[in-house]
Amino acid sequence: MTSRQGALGEDASLSAVLAGLVSTLIAYAGPLVIVFQAARGLDPALLESWVWTISIGSGVLGIALSLKYRVPVVIAWSAPGSALLITLLPTVDFSEAVGAYLIASVTLFIIGVTGTFDRIVEKLPVGISAAMLAGILFGFAAKTFVALPAQPLLVGTMFIAFFVGRRWFPRYAVVAVLMVGSLVAMLGGDFAGSMPSIRFTTPTWTTPHFSWQAAGSIGLPLVVVALTGQWVPGIAVLRGSGYARPRARSLIAWTSAGSALLAPFGCHGLNLAAITAAICAGREAHEDPARRYIAGVSGGVLYLILGCLSATVLALFALLPRELVAALAGLALFPTIAGALSVAMAEAGDRDAALVTFIVSASGMSLLGLGAAFWGLLFGLSTHILLRWTLVRRVRAAET
């Protein structure tokens, strides 16, 4: 990879600009729908502020870091973290959730500035963290089929479109699902209401309230899924595309600091993107890796525009049938769940512990005010330690 430092105008190319725009549109077609689902029951002003923060934060950080490092740094919100909130937000006051967001962001900031990312990832059994991620997402993705009886043609067509897309154009499968679903809904007369007018969004402040229940149920799982579900694959995408820098610690520190500043306005956490980052970091963006950072910049600009108009964007989503939104959000998580389950069951010695983690995390249980993700991680790690301890004792007994 070259080390050239051309001017922004000289480095700009149509392919890189389009790659950035497409990556942002995919983020809105899939992961944003999950946020929309997680916020059901919230005051509309809080939801608008939430979308404003994650969009503006992703845009500002993506533009700044891409220009700083001349690397296509794509920042986004955590889809697994959003899915985690679907079952947890209704159980806590929103101010307590904001307090948990702040705790998670500060924790990640400390991990970033101290450079302990690699050590934490090495110590945490990869199968257990992957099983927790799969368990969190499983129940949510299952709603795709819960919606099937109410709208069999709509959901069935979207299901087929998704796997056709996965076969022929996997990076754009979610966009294809949205387009096909919208077309079927429009032909069936299922759109509700009229087109909204353009309206700019004003963020809403929520004073954080700290509770140990929210910290354990929301804060800790958000940290774990951010590290294992976003940062590990996100860094892998950059390294696999030939970018040896920036270091993970710098990116984690910058994004977590931004997340902490935006948490009182509803930001549940920003991190390095993985799936959409592959579009900007690959050869489709530009043949010259040194000029692909333009994709990170253009994607960030579109984030800023859509973030300022988040109220209008949400009003557009509100026109869609509920079954379409549920199916779209569930299908968007299929690749993540498949990858997580594959990793969870890869190590034969950890399968029992991973299975315990998966079942508990997917159960939706709550105990002592703490949610299923926390208990899944705890029971899984306990099972892992017990099995490893028993195995070590057996080996030592055989040696003697």
N, C-alpha and C positions, 0 to 999 in steps of 0.2 A: 504494500500500500504506500502511495506517495505521501510526502509531507508538505505538499504545496499549500500555500496560504493565499489563494486568489481573493479578489474582491467579491462581495456578495452578488453584484450584478453580473460579473464574469462567470461565476459558478452556477448561476441559476439556469435551469433547463426545464422544458415542459414536462418531461418524464418524471423528474424529481418533484416538481410542484404537484402534479397529478397524484403521485404516490402518497404524498402527505395528505392531500385532500381526501383520497379514498380511505386511508387509514382512519381518519377522524370520522368519516361517515359510517364506517363499519362499527366504530366504537359507539356511535349513537344508535345504530340499528340493533345492536345486541346488548352490551353491558348497561346502556342507559335504561333499557326497558326493565332490567333487573332492579335498578334504583327506583324506578316508577312503581314496581310491585312492592318493594320494601317499604315505601312511604305511604302505603294505603292507610287511611285513617288520620294521617298527619294534616295539620292546617296547610292549605294550598300555598300560603306565603312561605312556610318552612320548606316545602318541597321545592319551590322555585329558587329559594336561597341555596338549598343543597345542590341543585343542578348548576346554579351560578358558580358556586365555589369550586366544584370539581372541574368545571369547564375552564374557568378563568385560571385556576391553579395549574391545570394541565397545559394550557396555552402559554402562560408566562414562563413556566419552568421549561417547557419544551423548546421555546424560542431561545431563551437565555442560555440553556445548557448546550443546545445544538451550536449556537454561535460561539460559545466559550471554548468548546472542545473540538469544533469542526467535525462532529460526529452526529449521525441522525439519532438524537436522543428523543424518544417518544414517551411522554409521560401520560398516564391514565389512572383512573380509579380502579380499585380491585373488584373485579366481578365476583370472585368467591366471597370477598368481604361484604359486598352488597347482598349476596344471597344469604349470608349468615344473619343479616339484620332483618330479613323477612319474618322470621319466627321470634326474634328477640326484641325488636322495637316495640311491639304491642305490649310487652311485659314490663317495660321500664318507662319512667318519665323521660321525655326527650332531653331535658337538661342533664340527666344522669348519663344518657347515651353520649352527649357531647363531652361530658367529663371523661368518659371511657375513650372517646376518640383522641382527646388531648393526651391521656396517659399513654395510649398506644403510639402516638406520634413522638412524644418525648422519649419513650423507650427505644424506638427505632433510631432517633437522632443520636442517642448515646451509643447504640450499636454501631452507627455509622462513623462517628467521630473517633471512637476507640478502635475501629478496625476489627471488631470481633465477629463480623458477619460470617467469615469462613469457618471460624472455630465453632460458632453456634450451629451452623448447618452440619458440620462434621459430627458434633455430639448428639444431635437430635436424630434418632433413627428415621431414615428417609421413608421407610415403609409406613411408619406410624403417622408421620405428618401428612403423607399422601392419602392415607386411609381417612384421616380426619377431614381433609379437603373433600374427598369423594363423598363422605357421609353428609357433610354440610350441604352439598349440592344435590345429592340424590333425591331427597324428598321434593325439592323445588322442581327438578327436571321431570319428576313423575307427574307433575300437574299438567304436563303436555297431554297426557293420555286421559287425565281426569276431565279435560276440556273437550275430548273427542266426542262423547255422546251428545253434547249440546250442539256442536257444529261439526258433524262428521266430514262433510265435503271440504269445509275450510281447513280444518286441522289436518285431514288426510292429505290434501293437496300440498300443504306446507311441509308435511313430513316427507312426501316424495320429492319435492323441490329441494329440500335440504340434502338428501342423500344423492340426488343427481348432481347437485353442486359440489358435494364432497368428492364425487368421482371425477368431475371434469374441471372444476375451478374452485378448489377447496378454500382459498383465501377469501373468496367473495360469496361463499355459500349462504351466509347469514343475510347479506344484502339481497340475494336472490329470493330467499324465503320471505323477507319483508315485501318485496315487490309482488311476488306471486300471491301472498296472503292479502295484500291490499287490493289487488285486482279482483280476486274472488269475492272479497267483502263488498267491493264497489258494485260488481255485477249483481250481487245478491241483495243489494240495498241495505247493507248492515252498518253503514256509517251513521253515527249519531251526531246531530247538530250541524252547524254551518262552519265554514272556514273562519278561523279567528283573525282578528286584526293584529298587526305588528305592534308589540308592546315591549318596552325595555324593562329589565328586572332590577329591583332594588333589594340587595341582600338584607336578611333579617338576623339580628344579633340574638343569641341565646346564651345566657350566663351559665357556665358549666357548673354542675353539681357533682361532687365526687362521692361514690359509694363503692364499697368493696365488692358488692354483688355485680354491679355493672362492670367494674374493672376485671373481674374474673370471667364473667360470661361474655363480654364484648371486647374489652381491651386486649386480654391475652390471646384469644383466638384471632383477632385482627392482626396482631404481631406475627403469629405463627403462619397464617395463610399469606401474609404479605411477603415474608421471607422465603417460604418454600413454594408458594403458588405463583408468585410474581417475580421476585428478585432473582431466584435461581434460574428459571427459564429466560427471564429478560436479559440477564448478563450473558447467558449461553448464546442467545441470538446475536448479541453484539460481538462476542468473541468468535463465534462461528462465521461471522461476516468479515472477519479480519481486523476488528478494532481491538487493539490491546489496551487502549485507554478510552475513556477515563476509568479510574479505579472505582470499584463498587462502593467503597467507603465514602467517596466524595458525592456520588449520586444519591446514596441513601441519606446522607446528612442534609443535602440541599432539599430533597423532596420531603423529608420528614419535618424539616424546619418550616417549609411552606404549608404542610398539612396542619402543623400546630397553630400557625397564624390564622388559618382559615377554619379551624375546628369550631369556634364559636358561631360561625355562620352556617354550619352544617356539614363541613367536609369530613368524611369518615376515613380518609386516607388516600394519598397519592403515591404512586410508585412507578417503576419502569414497566412499560408495556412489553408484552411478549409476542402475541399473535399479530397485532397490528404493526409492531416494530419490525417484524420480518419483511413487511411490504416496503418499508422505508430503507432498511439496511441491505436489501438484496439488489441484485443486478437489474431488476425491473425499474428501480429508481434511477440508476445511472451506471454506466460501465465503469466509470472512475469512482472508486470508493471515497476519494477525497471530496467529491462534489455531491455526495448523497445527503449531507447535512441539510441541504436545502429542503428536503422532504420533511425533516423535523420542524423546520421553520414554517413552511406552508401549512402543515397540519396544525401547528400551534396557532397560527393566525385564524384558521377556521374555528378552532376551539373558542377563541376570544369572541368571534362574531356570534356563534351559536350560544355562548354563555350569556352574552348581553341580552339575547333574545330568548332566554330559557323559558320565560312565561309563555311565549308564543309556541315554542317547541313542545312544551308539555300540553298545551291546548290542542295541538295537532295530534299528539299521541292519544289524547282523551277521546278523539273521534273514532279511534279504532275499536272494534269489538273486543270485549274482555277476553274471549277465547283466543283471539289472534295474538294479543299481547302475551298471554300465558304460554301459548305454544312457541312464539318467537323467543321468549326469554329462556324457556326450557331447552329448546333445540340449540340455542347459542352455547349452552353449557355442555353439550354432549362430548365434544372433543376433550374438554378439560377433565370431565369425569372419566372418560376412557383412559386418558393418560395417567390419571391419579390411581385408578384401579390397577393398571398394568404395573406401575411402580410399587404399589402396596403389596402385591402378591408375588413380586419378582424374587424376593429372598425367602427361600423355603423355611429357614429358621425363625423368621419373623411373621409368618403368615397368621399364626394364632393371635398374636398381639395386634396385628393389623386388622384382623377380622373383628376383634373385640372393639377396637377403636372405631371402625366403620359402623358397626351395628349401633353402638351407643350414640355416636354422633348423628346418625340418621334417625334415631328414635324420637328426637324432639323432647326428650325428658327434661325435667327441671327439678333440682334438689338443692335445698338451702339457698334458694335464690340464684343459683348458678345454672347456666344452660347446658345443653347436650354437648356442645363442642368442647367445653372445659372438661366435662366428665369423660368424654371420649378420649381426650388426650391423657387424662390422669389414669383411667383404667387401662388404656393401651400401654402406657409407659410402665405401669405396675406389672402388667402381664409380661412385658418384655424383660424387666429386671428379674422377675421370679423365674422365668424360663431360662434366662442366661445364668442365673445363680445356681439353679438346679443342674444345668449342663456342666458348669465349671466343677461343681462338687462331684459329679459322676466321673469326669475326666481325672480329677485328682485322686479319687478312690481307685480308679483303674490303674493309675500310675504307681500307687503304693501297693 
